[in-house]
Amino acid sequence: MPAYQRPRGTQDVLPEATAKWRRLEALIAGHSASFGYGEIRTPIFEESDLYTRTSGVSSDIVRKEMYTFKDRGGRLLTLRPEGTAGVGRAYLENGLPSAPQPVKLWYLGPMFRYDRPQAGRFRQHTQYGIEVFGAASPLADVEVILVAHELFAAAGLTRLVIRLNSIGCPACRPAYRAKLVSYFEGRVGDLCEDCQDRFRENPLRLFDCKNERCRALLLGAPMSADNLCPECRSHFARVKEGLGSLGLRYADDPGLVRGLDYYSRTVFEIVYDPAGTGGNEAGGAAKDEAGGGSHRVLCGGGRYDGLVEELGGAPTPGVGFGLGVERLLATLEAEGLEAAGEGGTTGLSAGVVYVATVGPAAEIAGFGLARRLRRAGFVAICDLLGRSLRSQFKAGDRAGARWMLIIGDEELAAGVVAVRDLASGKQTSVPADEVLAELGRGAQS
């Protein structure tokens, strides 16, 4: 045995494996760019209070998993356990609230958690994530979910299920929390030791527990989705409408809460379900096995409208996700798949298109059209702010768009899309199913 071995929960990636990593990294970079996201790189360590304040003192990350140390100046620092808090800090520190909104960012890098090592889960792991700041629209939630879903599909994983819930907002969550406390007050002694702490600090965190006894008690508990205010109900319904219009398979999971305090409204996970059973077991629990087994949770995220304000900024809506690259690679290997590092969205040679829409029905149609464009190699950007057509044209110009595709009620009724070539100023009405061909002709001219 050698004198030194790698620390438990870490891995050496040898040359025969790094080729797979590079292909997946290339796919991630091109895929993110095709949605109009820019890459951000933040420090590997941050002030510890950044994570304590945003993740919550009762979260497993803060209580059990952070690698925290003092530097020689006596400052308390933590190796980053997750990406969102650091990106939120960077958004504020670098003046991005003054930039045109929404700000759409992606990152890829190592994270550190003192966790029990298992297949596809390491104490040092690589995370890919995206963050959208400044967009309150439920269609921003839809786009974030679509980014992850389309990445998995591009890598060859097709049997996917989106597990979906809404945990409400500051307007409706206090009343729901009171109901949850009332339900558990006579049952606290039956909870595990960790859940007794969670009950005192954040009762919603009870839904994170994997203890079978605790999960049995949760089956009769009030659920957040049944206690939403009208605004949260409307938001959640619009998210589902958007996912349904894209043909994305989702399952309501009333016990899904995610593990960090900064989440609000929409929370989701994407599960790989090779057996086709639905990926959503009783009580919202899914088997979480990256290297084998029935269901594999590949990705998780949601909305965090209070995060930037918690960090000292103005109230700013936000939504994003994170996924473990090692877990995705293990799943691909188990299924005999490899991410393609060339072609598809990685080339992005077809040009930038801005899909401008007017009205709720057109917004949904625009998402479907943008999806087809990305699959054909275009960068396709949709409005996430419900702006006027004039403002969307300005946004398209800032994004460097070659074409503006315009959809409103008249275009929907006629089954056409208005195509404006921004290089020549020429605008024509094109049948919706011929838009790709029209753009292809324009790209060659």
Secondary structure, DSSP 8 states (H G I E B T S, - for coil): --S----TT-----HHHHHHHHHHHHHHHHHHHHTT-EE----SEEEHHHHHHHH-TTSHIIIII-EEEE-TT--EEEE-S-SHHHHHHHHHHTTGGGSSS-EEEEEEEEEE-----BTTB-SEEEEEEEEEES--SHHHHHHHHHHHHHHHHHTT---EEEEEEE---TTTHHHHHHHHHHHHTTTGGGS-HHHHHHHHH-GGGGGG---HHHHHHHTTS--GGGS--HHHHHHHHHHHHHHHHTT--EEE-TT---S-TT-EEEEEEEEE-TT-S-S--GGG-----SSSSS-EEEEEEEE-TTHHHHTTS----EEEEEEEHHHHHHHHHHTT-----SSGGGT--S-EEEEEE-SHHHHHHHHHHHHHHHHTT-EEEE-SS---HHHHHHHHHHTT-SEEEEE-HHHHHHTEEEEEETTT--EEEEEGGGHHHHHHHHHH-
